[in-house]
Amino acid sequence: MKANIIFSGGGIKGIGLLGALAAADERGYVWEKVAGTSVGALLASLVASGYAAQEIYDLIAGFDFKQLLDGDFEKLLPTLGMFTNIILEQGVYRGRALENWVKSLLAAKGVSTFADLKPGRLTLIASDLTLNKMLILPDDLAQYGLAANEFPVAKAVRMSASLPLFFEPVLLKYKKTASYVVDGGLLSNFPIWLFHNDPNPTFGFCFQGDNQSQKAKDLWSYLEAIVNTAISGHDRRALSKTDARIIAVPTLGISTTNFNLTARQMQRLYQAGKKAAEDYFLGNEAQFLR
């Protein structure tokens, strides 16, 4: 059963989307086009490269996500260092560790640049802060004088997943100008509109409970609330008009940037996402096959 799939952004909660993907994989869906924002971009790149959901979960289940938190000053001065990094580098963490990790995962499947994927197979969303516009990758790279076939997929994932203030922006240089590129969630956290006219059915995997209230206990949580509000406030109009098949998975109260999850918490997220998808298929799959 050929279909397209679009993953929402949501940080570490993406483990729940992975569980939903596993339920779809078990039903024999073959993904023709894959897209996503932020952690959804990471998942999309892995699926487009040939990874199955269970394979991805096996890779990350024992992974220490704190390895991705490559801040300089933050290591020396845990509290003051966060804001020092934001002031000097526009983000607490550099994001290079994230890019290198993704690069290694893709390399295991023989993928380095977009040339290694079928044209149109992978689409990622990022935000250009300098030009105040959304980027659809790899298509929009030409606007920066960059050849899509030569552009690393891992760098595109990093661009899409560079949560403002949390990760440093990615600098795209073009002639005498440069653009700061950050998380695509600022402009479209769930780009369900991407494959609207495609003949294959499209599934969208997103989160329940992303609109719950947040309390700002300190300056950092206040900044985090601003970013999360901006990210979760988009795409609602597109959701109300889409004909895509939306599967919403629970977050179990886990926040976007909680990289201290235990193995048990990861397993609970994964299973919650899988159950949400299984329930959805039980209630709707008959009509898909008519």
N, C-alpha and C positions, 0 to 999 in steps of 0.2 A: 504494500500500500504506500504509494508515493505521497509525500506531504512536505510542507515547509514548516519551519519552527522558529519562533522568536522568543528570546529570553529577556526578562526584565533585569534591571540592575538591582542591587541589594546587598553588596558586600558579602560577608561571610555567610549570610543567609542563603546564598546560592546553593549550598549543600541541599537545601530543600527542593530546589528546582531540579537538582540532579536526581533526587528520588523520583520525582514526577517523570523525568526523562526515562528512567529505568522501566517504569510501568509501560510507557509507550514503546520502548524498545522490545519489551517482552511480547507486545502485540504485533510485532512485525512491521512497524512503520519504517520506511526508508526515507531519509531526509534529503531532499533535493536542494533546497536553499535554506541557509541558516543565518540568523542575525541576532544581534544582542547589543546591550549597552552595559558598560562597567563589568561587573562579574558575569553578566550575561554575555559580554563580548568574549570573556575568557572561555566560558562554556561553549559558545558558538564556534570559536576557533578550534577547540579540541574536537568537537563533533564533526566539523567540516574536514578535519584532518584524518578522520577515521576512527576516533575513539568511541567506544560504547559507554553507556552510563556506568555500568558496573566496573568497567576498566578504570574510568576516571575516579570513581569513589575509592577503589583499591589504592590508587596512587596518592590520594590526599588524606586517607584515613589516618595514616601514621605521620603525616607531614606536620612539621612545627611551623605554623603560619607566622610566628614571631620572627622567623628568619627574613620575612619580607619587610620588616620594619627597620629600614636602614638609615635611621637618622644619625647625624653627626653630633650636634650639640646635645640632643636629647639623651644620649647615652651618658654624657658627662654630668648634665644638670637636668634630671628628669622633668621638673616642672618648668623652671625658667628656660631650659633648653628648647622646649616645645615652641615657645613664643619667639625665641631667638631664631630658630629655623624658619618660622613663618615670616619673620621680618626680613631675614637675609635671603631666603631661598623660596619664599611663597608657599612653603609646605613643611610639615613636621618631618616627613620621610621623603627620601629621594625618588623612590620608585624604580631604581635600577635593578634592585634585587628581584622585584616582581617581573620585570622584563626578562631578566636572565633565566628565571625559573620557567616562564612560559616558553622561552626560546628552547630550553632543553626538552620540554614536553613535546613541542611540535617537531623538533629534530628527530625524535624517536619514531615519528611517522613519516619522515622524509620531507617535512614542510619547513621552509625557511621564509621565502617571499610569497607574495600573492601569485607569482607565476607558477607556483607548485600546486595551485588549486584551480579547479575548473572556473572559468569566468562566470561571475554572478553567484557562485556558490556561497561565499561568505560576505556579509555586510555588517559593518560596525558603525556605531554612532559616537561622535566626539563633539566637543564644543570649543570653538575658537574665540577666546576672550578678547583678543586684539581686534578682530574684525566683527565681533558680535554676531556670530552666525553658527549654525549647525554644520557639522561635517559628516558626510556620508562616505565612509571609507570602504573600498579604495577609490571610488569614483572621483571624489573631490580632490585627490592628491594632485591631479593635473593642474589645478588652479595655483598650486605652489611650485610648479615647474618640476614636479616629482613624477617619475614613472612608476605606476602601480606595480608592474611586474618586478621591479627591483626593490620595492619597499618591504621591509621585514614585517611579517604578520605580528610578531611579538611586540614590536614597537607600536603598531596600531592598537593592539590590545591595551598596552600601557596607557596610550593616549585616552582611550575610552574609559579606562578605570582609574584615572588620576583624580580621585575625590578631592575637590578644592579644600585647601588648608591642610588636609591629611597628607596628600602626596604633592610633590613639586609638579608644576606644569611641565609639559613637554614642549621644548622650543623648536618650532619649525622655521628654518631659515630659507628665505627666497629672495635672491638678488640682494638688494640693500635693505630689505625689511625682514621682520621676524614676527611670528605669531606664537602666543602662549596658548597651548591646547590643554584642556582639562576634561574631566568626566562628562560623557555625553548625556548623563542623567539631568544635567542642568536644563537641557532643551528637549530631550525625549528619553525618559528613563525606560519606557516600554514602547518601542517603535512598531506598534502593531499595524501601522498603516503601510509598512514597507512593501508587502507583497499583495496589495489589495487587488490588483488586476491579474494575478497569476492564476493559471488554470488549475493548479494543484491546491488542495485545501491547506489552510494555514492554521497551525496550533500556536497559541501564545501562552507561555508559562510566566506567571507573575505571583505576587504575594498578597495574602490576606493581612489586614491589620496594619498596613503601612501608614494609615492616616491617624493612628492613635496619638493622643496628646503626649507632649514631652515636657518635662520640667527642667529648667535651666538652673542647675545647682551651683555652677561656677562659670567662669568666663569661657573655659573650654567647652563645656556642655552647651552654653549659650551659642557659641559659634557653630557647634555641631548641629544644634536645632535649626539654625538659619539654613545651613546647607541641606539638611534633610527635608525641610519644608519646601525649599525650592525644587528639590528633586522629586518629591512625592506629589507635588501639585500639578504636574503636567500630564498630558495624554488622556485625561478623563473624557474629553470630548471625543477623541478618536475611539476610545473604548465603547462609547455609547452608539457609535455608528458602524463599528466593524462587523463583518460577517465571519471573522475568525473564531475559532473554537478556543475559548479561554479557560485555562485551568489555573485556579488560584490555590496556592499552598500556604499553610499556616507558618508563622514565624516563631511560634512558641516563646514570644517575648524577647527574642535575641536581637540585639542591636546590630546595625550595619558593620561597625568597626570592632566588634568583640572578637579579637583574634586569640583569646585565651580559652577557647572551647575545649572541653574534655572530650575524650573519645565517646563517652556515653551521650553527651549533648549532640555531637555530630551524628551519631547513629539515630537519635530521636528525630532530629531535623530531617534526615534522609528518609526515614520510615514515614514521617508525617507527610512529606511530599509525595511519596509513593502511594500512600493510602488515598490522598486527595485525588490523585490522577486515576487510581483504580476505581474509586467511587464515581468519578466523572465518566469514565468509559462504560461502566456498568449501566449508567443511566442514559447514555447518549449514543453509544457505539452502533446500536441497531439502525439508527437513522442514517449514520454515515455510510452504511453498506447497502442502502437501498438503491 
